[in-house]
Every structure is written in C-alpha cells, then in structure tokens.
Amino acid sequence: MGILEGKTILVAGVTMDTSIGFATAKVAQQQGATVLISNFGRALGITRRIAKRLPTEPPVLELDVTARPPGRPRRPRAGARRPPRRRRALHRLRQP
C-alpha cells in the first residue's frame, strides 16, 4: 500500500521514457495511484506508444487546454482596457 493508494493522477508530458512525466506516472503507479496520461495533436501517438512501457498501461486522453471557445478573440482589441496587474507574492509555508 503506497501513499497514493486510491488517488487518481492526471499526468501530462509523457512523450519519452526519460521524461519527467513518465517518471511521475511510473512512481504514482508504484505508490498505488490510478494514472491517466494526456497529450494532444501529433504527440498523442507518441504518448500512446510510451504508455505501454509503464508497469500498467494507463488510459491516454486527448486533452488540449489551449483551445478557446468559438467567437472568443485571441487578443484584446486595440484600445481595450487591460485589467490591473495583481501583485503576486510567494509566502513562506509553515511545516508542522
């Protein structure tokens, strides 16, 4: 029983057996997780072949998060107001 027993993990970037995504998926499976891997476009076929090298072949999902809904412009129109920039801060995490 591993620390990920009963969890479902979605891993992107599994394009080679030396990639970080492949190593993540492999360790997650070894720790008991159900693994799903994703890619899109031309890399989808490569990902399906590489998925067979994992201890248990996971489902491969075609997932493209860069797609925009129809009718939505790619860039703001000329003269459009931009939202104010938010200041982002990294806060220290406290460990128990």
TORFI-968893 format. One record per residue: x, y, z of N, C-alpha, C in turn. Coordinates in pm, 1 decimal, decimal comma. Example, Ala and Ser with C-alpha at 12.3 -4.5 7.8 and 13.67 -1.06 7.14 Angstrom:
% residues 2
<rec n_u="1319,0" n_v="-569,0" n_w="780,0" ca_u="1230,0" ca_v="-450,0" ca_w="780,0" c_u="1320,0" c_v="-330,0" c_w="780,0"/>
<rec n_u="1285,0" n_v="-225,0" n_w="708,0" ca_u="1367,0" ca_v="-106,0" ca_w="714,0" c_u="1290,0" c_v="3,0" c_w="787,0"/>
//
This chain:
% residues 96
<rec n_u="84,5" n_v="-118,7" n_w="0,0" ca_u="0,0" ca_v="0,0" ca_w="0,0" c_u="88,6" c_v="124,5" c_w="0,0"/>
<rec n_u="69,8" n_v="210,2" n_w="-101,5" ca_u="151,7" ca_v="329,6" ca_w="-113,1" c_u="78,6" c_v="453,2" c_w="-65,2"/>
<rec n_u="149,4" n_v="564,1" n_w="-68,7" ca_u="91,4" ca_v="689,4" ca_w="-19,2" c_u="-13,9" c_v="746,0" c_w="-114,6"/>
<rec n_u="-20,0" n_v="695,7" n_w="-236,9" ca_u="-119,1" ca_v="743,9" ca_w="-333,1" c_u="-232,3" c_v="644,2" c_w="-355,8"/>
<rec n_u="-243,1" n_v="545,3" n_w="-271,0" ca_u="-346,4" ca_v="442,0" ca_w="-283,3" c_u="-484,9" c_v="506,5" c_w="-286,1"/>
<rec n_u="-564,1" n_v="473,1" n_w="-388,4" ca_u="-698,9" ca_v="526,0" ca_w="-400,3" c_u="-708,1" c_v="662,0" c_w="-468,1"/>
<rec n_u="-596,4" n_v="721,1" n_w="-505,5" ca_u="-596,3" ca_v="852,1" ca_w="-571,2" c_u="-591,1" c_v="833,8" c_w="-722,4"/>
<rec n_u="-640,9" n_v="932,3" n_w="-796,2" ca_u="-633,9" ca_v="934,5" ca_w="-941,7" c_u="-547,8" c_v="1053,0" c_w="-982,2"/>
<rec n_u="-447,8" n_v="1027,0" n_w="-1066,3" ca_u="-350,0" ca_v="1128,4" ca_w="-1105,3" c_u="-355,7" c_v="1147,8" c_w="-1255,8"/>
<rec n_u="-362,7" n_v="1273,2" n_w="-1301,5" ca_u="-353,9" ca_v="1305,9" ca_w="-1443,2" c_u="-213,8" c_v="1360,1" c_w="-1468,4"/>
<rec n_u="-141,0" n_v="1296,8" n_w="-1560,2" ca_u="-3,3" ca_v="1336,1" ca_w="-1588,7" c_u="5,6" c_v="1380,0" c_w="-1734,4"/>
<rec n_u="64,1" n_v="1495,6" n_w="-1756,9" ca_u="88,7" ca_v="1545,6" ca_w="-1892,2" c_u="239,0" c_v="1541,9" c_w="-1917,8"/>
<rec n_u="276,6" n_v="1539,6" n_w="-2042,9" ca_u="418,9" ca_v="1545,3" ca_w="-2077,5" c_u="486,9" c_v="1411,1" c_w="-2084,8"/>
<rec n_u="410,9" n_v="1304,9" n_w="-2107,3" ca_u="469,9" ca_v="1171,9" ca_w="-2120,0" c_u="498,4" c_v="1148,5" c_w="-2268,8"/>
<rec n_u="614,7" n_v="1195,4" n_w="-2314,1" ca_u="649,4" ca_v="1180,1" ca_w="-2455,4" c_u="772,2" c_v="1092,8" c_w="-2476,9"/>
<rec n_u="848,7" n_v="1069,0" n_w="-2372,4" ca_u="966,1" ca_v="981,0" ca_w="-2380,1" c_u="974,5" c_v="904,2" c_w="-2249,7"/>
<rec n_u="1041,8" n_v="790,4" n_w="-2252,3" ca_u="1055,6" ca_v="715,6" ca_w="-2127,0" c_u="1160,1" c_v="777,9" c_w="-2034,9"/>
<rec n_u="1223,9" n_v="886,7" n_w="-2079,7" ca_u="1318,3" ca_v="959,9" ca_w="-1995,0" c_u="1260,7" c_v="1093,0" c_w="-1946,7"/>
<rec n_u="1134,4" n_v="1119,5" n_w="-1978,5" ca_u="1074,0" ca_v="1248,2" ca_w="-1941,0" c_u="1030,4" c_v="1248,1" c_w="-1794,7"/>
<rec n_u="1015,5" n_v="1366,9" n_w="-1740,9" ca_u="969,2" ca_v="1381,6" ca_w="-1602,7" c_u="826,9" c_v="1327,4" c_w="-1589,9"/>
<rec n_u="744,7" n_v="1349,4" n_w="-1693,3" ca_u="607,4" ca_v="1298,1" ca_w="-1690,2" c_u="602,7" c_v="1146,9" c_w="-1680,3"/>
<rec n_u="690,2" n_v="1079,4" n_w="-1754,9" ca_u="694,6" ca_v="932,5" ca_w="-1749,7" c_u="735,2" c_v="886,1" c_w="-1610,2"/>
<rec n_u="838,9" n_v="947,8" n_w="-1555,6" ca_u="884,8" ca_v="909,8" ca_w="-1420,9" c_u="776,4" c_v="935,7" c_w="-1316,7"/>
<rec n_u="703,7" n_v="1045,2" n_w="-1331,3" ca_u="595,1" ca_v="1077,3" ca_w="-1238,4" c_u="485,7" c_v="971,3" c_w="-1245,8"/>
<rec n_u="446,6" n_v="935,3" n_w="-1367,5" ca_u="342,0" ca_v="834,6" ca_w="-1385,3" c_u="386,1" c_v="699,6" c_w="-1329,0"/>
<rec n_u="511,2" n_v="663,5" n_w="-1350,6" ca_u="562,1" ca_v="534,6" ca_w="-1302,7" c_u="562,3" c_v="527,9" c_w="-1150,0"/>
<rec n_u="612,6" n_v="633,2" n_w="-1086,8" ca_u="616,9" ca_v="635,5" ca_w="-939,4" c_u="475,3" c_v="639,1" c_w="-882,6"/>
<rec n_u="386,1" n_v="715,0" n_w="-945,9" ca_u="247,5" ca_v="721,3" ca_w="-898,0" c_u="182,6" c_v="582,8" c_w="-904,2"/>
<rec n_u="207,4" n_v="508,8" n_w="-1011,3" ca_u="153,4" ca_v="372,7" ca_w="-1020,4" c_u="213,9" c_v="283,0" c_w="-913,0"/>
<rec n_u="342,5" n_v="295,4" n_w="-891,3" ca_u="408,8" ca_v="213,7" ca_w="-789,6" c_u="355,3" c_v="244,1" c_w="-649,8"/>
<rec n_u="309,0" n_v="368,1" n_w="-629,8" ca_u="255,6" ca_v="407,4" ca_w="-499,9" c_u="105,2" c_v="383,7" c_w="-488,7"/>
<rec n_u="46,2" n_v="316,9" n_w="-588,7" ca_u="-93,0" ca_v="275,6" ca_w="-578,9" c_u="-194,8" c_v="365,8" c_w="-645,4"/>
<rec n_u="-152,2" n_v="468,9" n_w="-716,8" ca_u="-246,5" ca_v="560,4" ca_w="-780,3" c_u="-298,8" c_v="504,7" c_w="-912,0"/>
<rec n_u="-417,9" n_v="546,9" n_w="-947,8" ca_u="-470,5" ca_v="523,0" ca_w="-1080,9" c_u="-420,2" c_v="637,8" c_w="-1166,6"/>
<rec n_u="-349,8" n_v="608,1" n_w="-1274,2" ca_u="-286,0" ca_v="711,4" ca_w="-1355,4" c_u="-358,7" c_v="724,4" c_w="-1489,4"/>
<rec n_u="-382,2" n_v="848,2" n_w="-1528,1" ca_u="-430,7" ca_v="884,0" ca_w="-1660,4" c_u="-325,3" c_v="975,0" c_w="-1720,8"/>
<rec n_u="-294,6" n_v="957,8" n_w="-1848,5" ca_u="-199,0" ca_v="1048,2" ca_w="-1911,2" c_u="-265,4" c_v="1117,8" c_w="-2028,1"/>
<rec n_u="-216,4" n_v="1238,9" n_w="-2058,9" ca_u="-279,8" ca_v="1317,4" ca_w="-2163,8" c_u="-176,5" c_v="1380,4" c_w="-2253,9"/>
<rec n_u="-220,7" n_v="1408,3" n_w="-2375,1" ca_u="-144,8" ca_v="1483,3" ca_w="-2473,2" c_u="-240,8" c_v="1519,9" c_w="-2583,8"/>
<rec n_u="-192,5" n_v="1586,9" n_w="-2687,5" ca_u="-280,0" ca_v="1624,2" ca_w="-2797,2" c_u="-198,4" c_v="1639,3" c_w="-2925,2"/>
<rec n_u="-268,1" n_v="1643,4" n_w="-3034,5" ca_u="-204,3" ca_v="1666,5" ca_w="-3163,6" c_u="-113,1" c_v="1552,6" c_w="-3205,9"/>
<rec n_u="-2,2" n_v="1589,7" n_w="-3269,3" ca_u="91,5" ca_v="1489,4" ca_w="-3320,4" c_u="156,7" c_v="1407,7" c_w="-3209,8"/>
<rec n_u="171,3" n_v="1464,7" n_w="-3092,8" ca_u="236,8" ca_v="1394,7" ca_w="-2981,7" c_u="148,4" c_v="1286,0" c_w="-2920,2"/>
<rec n_u="20,8" n_v="1284,4" n_w="-2955,3" ca_u="-70,3" ca_v="1186,2" ca_w="-2895,8" c_u="-30,0" c_v="1043,2" c_w="-2931,3"/>
<rec n_u="10,2" n_v="1018,9" n_w="-3054,8" ca_u="53,6" ca_v="885,1" ca_w="-3096,0" c_u="178,6" c_v="840,3" c_w="-3022,4"/>
<rec n_u="272,4" n_v="933,7" n_w="-3004,0" ca_u="395,5" ca_v="902,7" ca_w="-2929,5" c_u="359,9" c_v="866,5" c_w="-2785,4"/>
<rec n_u="271,1" n_v="944,2" n_w="-2726,4" ca_u="231,1" ca_v="919,4" ca_w="-2588,0" c_u="165,6" c_v="783,0" c_w="-2572,9"/>
<rec n_u="83,3" n_v="743,9" n_w="-2669,9" ca_u="18,9" ca_v="611,4" ca_w="-2662,5" c_u="121,7" c_v="498,7" c_w="-2666,7"/>
<rec n_u="226,9" n_v="515,2" n_w="-2748,2" ca_u="332,2" ca_v="411,8" ca_w="-2754,3" c_u="413,3" c_v="407,0" c_w="-2625,3"/>
<rec n_u="446,4" n_v="522,5" n_w="-2571,1" ca_u="526,3" ca_v="528,8" ca_w="-2447,7" c_u="444,5" c_v="475,8" c_w="-2329,2"/>
<rec n_u="313,2" n_v="495,8" n_w="-2329,9" ca_u="228,6" ca_v="450,0" ca_w="-2218,8" c_u="237,9" c_v="299,5" c_w="-2199,8"/>
<rec n_u="266,1" n_v="227,4" n_w="-2306,4" ca_u="276,5" ca_v="81,2" ca_w="-2296,9" c_u="399,6" c_v="37,4" c_w="-2218,7"/>
<rec n_u="494,0" n_v="127,6" n_w="-2196,7" ca_u="616,6" ca_v="94,8" ca_w="-2121,7" c_u="599,9" c_v="110,9" c_w="-1970,7"/>
<rec n_u="488,7" n_v="165,5" n_w="-1927,7" ca_u="463,8" ca_v="179,8" ca_w="-1784,2" c_u="425,2" c_v="43,8" c_w="-1726,1"/>
<rec n_u="440,0" n_v="25,4" n_w="-1594,5" ca_u="406,3" ca_v="-103,1" ca_w="-1532,9" c_u="264,5" c_v="-149,6" c_w="-1566,6"/>
<rec n_u="168,1" n_v="-59,0" n_w="-1562,4" ca_u="30,4" ca_v="-86,1" ca_w="-1602,5" c_u="-5,3" c_v="17,8" c_w="-1706,7"/>
<rec n_u="-51,3" n_v="-25,5" n_w="-1823,7" ca_u="-80,7" ca_v="71,3" ca_w="-1930,5" c_u="-202,0" c_v="156,0" c_w="-1892,7"/>
<rec n_u="-182,6" n_v="287,7" n_w="-1878,4" ca_u="-293,8" ca_v="375,0" ca_w="-1839,5" c_u="-372,3" c_v="422,9" c_w="-1961,5"/>
<rec n_u="-494,6" n_v="471,2" n_w="-1939,5" ca_u="-568,2" ca_v="533,3" ca_w="-2049,1" c_u="-498,2" c_v="661,8" c_w="-2092,9"/>
<rec n_u="-499,8" n_v="689,0" n_w="-2222,6" ca_u="-441,5" ca_v="812,0" ca_w="-2277,3" c_u="-556,0" c_v="898,4" c_w="-2326,6"/>
<rec n_u="-564,2" n_v="1020,2" n_w="-2272,8" ca_u="-671,0" ca_v="1112,7" ca_w="-2307,8" c_u="-617,7" c_v="1221,5" c_w="-2399,0"/>
<rec n_u="-694,1" n_v="1256,5" n_w="-2501,8" ca_u="-656,7" ca_v="1371,7" ca_w="-2583,3" c_u="-712,2" c_v="1494,5" c_w="-2513,2"/>
<rec n_u="-623,1" n_v="1582,1" n_w="-2470,9" ca_u="-663,2" ca_v="1697,8" ca_w="-2392,7" c_u="-581,0" c_v="1817,4" c_w="-2436,3"/>
<rec n_u="-646,8" n_v="1918,8" n_w="-2489,6" ca_u="-580,6" ca_v="2041,3" ca_w="-2533,8" c_u="-641,2" c_v="2156,2" c_w="-2456,4"/>
<rec n_u="-570,3" n_v="2207,8" n_w="-2360,1" ca_u="-624,1" ca_v="2314,9" ca_w="-2276,4" c_u="-602,2" c_v="2453,0" c_w="-2336,6"/>
<rec n_u="-540,8" n_v="2460,5" n_w="-2454,6" ca_u="-519,7" ca_v="2589,8" ca_w="-2518,5" c_u="-635,9" c_v="2629,6" c_w="-2607,0"/>
<rec n_u="-733,1" n_v="2542,5" n_w="-2626,7" ca_u="-845,9" ca_v="2572,8" ca_w="-2714,6" c_u="-931,4" c_v="2683,7" c_w="-2653,9"/>
<rec n_u="-981,6" n_v="2770,6" n_w="-2740,4" ca_u="-1069,4" ca_v="2879,4" ca_w="-2697,4" c_u="-1211,4" c_v="2850,2" c_w="-2747,3"/>
<rec n_u="-1309,4" n_v="2897,4" n_w="-2674,1" ca_u="-1446,6" ca_v="2880,6" ca_w="-2722,0" c_u="-1465,9" c_v="2956,4" c_w="-2853,7"/>
<rec n_u="-1554,1" n_v="2909,4" n_w="-2940,6" ca_u="-1578,5" ca_v="2979,2" ca_w="-3067,0" c_u="-1624,4" c_v="3122,2" c_w="-3043,1"/>
<rec n_u="-1575,3" n_v="3212,9" n_w="-3122,9" ca_u="-1615,6" ca_v="3352,8" ca_w="-3112,7" c_u="-1537,3" c_v="3434,3" c_w="-3011,9"/>
<rec n_u="-1450,3" n_v="3374,0" n_w="-2939,0" ca_u="-1371,0" ca_v="3448,2" ca_w="-2840,6" c_u="-1241,6" c_v="3494,6" c_w="-2904,8"/>
<rec n_u="-1211,8" n_v="3624,0" n_w="-2899,1" ca_u="-1090,8" ca_v="3673,4" ca_w="-2965,4" c_u="-963,6" c_v="3623,8" c_w="-2898,8"/>
<rec n_u="-858,6" n_v="3611,7" n_w="-2980,3" ca_u="-730,8" ca_v="3566,5" ca_w="-2927,5" c_u="-662,9" c_v="3674,2" c_w="-2844,5"/>
<rec n_u="-672,7" n_v="3797,0" n_w="-2889,2" ca_u="-606,3" ca_v="3908,4" ca_w="-2820,0" c_u="-709,2" c_v="4017,7" c_w="-2792,8"/>
<rec n_u="-683,2" n_v="4100,5" n_w="-2694,0" ca_u="-774,5" ca_v="4212,7" ca_w="-2671,6" c_u="-772,9" c_v="4306,1" c_w="-2792,6"/>
<rec n_u="-886,4" n_v="4365,1" n_w="-2821,1" ca_u="-893,6" ca_v="4460,0" ca_w="-2931,6" c_u="-808,5" c_v="4581,9" c_w="-2900,6"/>
<rec n_u="-765,3" n_v="4649,2" n_w="-3006,4" ca_u="-685,2" ca_v="4771,1" ca_w="-2988,6" c_u="-765,5" c_v="4871,2" c_w="-2907,2"/>
<rec n_u="-703,3" n_v="4928,7" n_w="-2808,9" ca_u="-768,9" ca_v="5028,1" ca_w="-2724,8" c_u="-847,2" c_v="4969,6" c_w="-2608,8"/>
<rec n_u="-853,8" n_v="4838,3" n_w="-2600,7" ca_u="-927,9" ca_v="4776,7" ca_w="-2490,4" c_u="-850,1" c_v="4794,9" c_w="-2360,4"/>
<rec n_u="-923,2" n_v="4816,6" n_w="-2253,8" ca_u="-857,4" ca_v="4833,0" ca_w="-2123,9" c_u="-810,8" c_v="4698,0" c_w="-2073,5"/>
<rec n_u="-693,4" n_v="4697,3" n_w="-2023,2" ca_u="-640,5" ca_v="4574,9" ca_w="-1962,8" c_u="-671,6" c_v="4575,8" c_w="-1814,0"/>
<rec n_u="-696,3" n_v="4459,8" n_w="-1758,5" ca_u="-720,1" ca_v="4456,2" ca_w="-1614,2" c_u="-592,5" c_v="4494,4" c_w="-1539,3"/>
<rec n_u="-606,3" n_v="4555,1" n_w="-1422,6" ca_u="-485,9" ca_v="4593,4" ca_w="-1348,6" c_u="-405,2" c_v="4470,2" c_w="-1309,1"/>
<rec n_u="-275,4" n_v="4485,9" n_w="-1310,3" ca_u="-187,5" ca_v="4375,6" ca_w="-1270,6" c_u="-197,4" c_v="4353,6" c_w="-1121,2"/>
<rec n_u="-201,5" n_v="4229,5" n_w="-1085,5" ca_u="-203,9" ca_v="4196,8" ca_w="-943,0" c_u="-63,2" c_v="4166,2" c_w="-898,7"/>
<rec n_u="-32,4" n_v="4208,8" n_w="-782,4" ca_u="99,2" ca_v="4176,2" ca_w="-727,3" c_u="90,0" c_v="4037,5" c_w="-668,7"/>
<rec n_u="176,9" n_v="3955,1" n_w="-714,1" ca_u="178,2" ca_v="3817,9" ca_w="-663,1" c_u="294,8" c_v="3803,6" c_w="-567,2"/>
<rec n_u="268,3" n_v="3738,6" n_w="-458,9" ca_u="372,4" ca_v="3719,0" ca_w="-358,7" c_u="379,0" c_v="3572,6" c_w="-321,2"/>
<rec n_u="496,9" n_v="3526,4" n_w="-302,6" ca_u="517,0" ca_v="3390,2" ca_w="-255,9" c_u="535,1" c_v="3398,0" c_w="-105,3"/>
<rec n_u="447,0" n_v="3333,8" n_w="-34,9" ca_u="454,5" ca_v="3334,4" ca_w="110,4" c_u="518,1" c_v="3205,4" c_w="159,2"/>
<rec n_u="584,7" n_v="3216,7" n_w="268,2" ca_u="652,2" ca_v="3101,5" ca_w="325,5" c_u="548,5" c_v="3002,7" c_w="377,8"/>
<rec n_u="570,1" n_v="2878,2" n_w="349,7" ca_u="482,4" ca_v="2773,1" ca_w="401,2" c_u="535,7" c_v="2723,4" c_w="533,3"/>
<rec n_u="447,6" n_v="2709,2" n_w="627,2" ca_u="488,8" ca_v="2657,3" ca_w="757,3" c_u="471,8" c_v="2507,1" c_w="760,4"/>
<rec n_u="572,4" n_v="2442,3" n_w="804,0" ca_u="565,7" ca_v="2297,8" ca_w="815,9" c_u="537,4" c_v="2260,2" c_w="960,8"/>
<rec n_u="452,8" n_v="2158,9" n_w="977,9" ca_u="417,3" ca_v="2119,8" ca_w="1114,7" c_u="534,8" c_v="2060,8" c_w="1190,1"/>
//
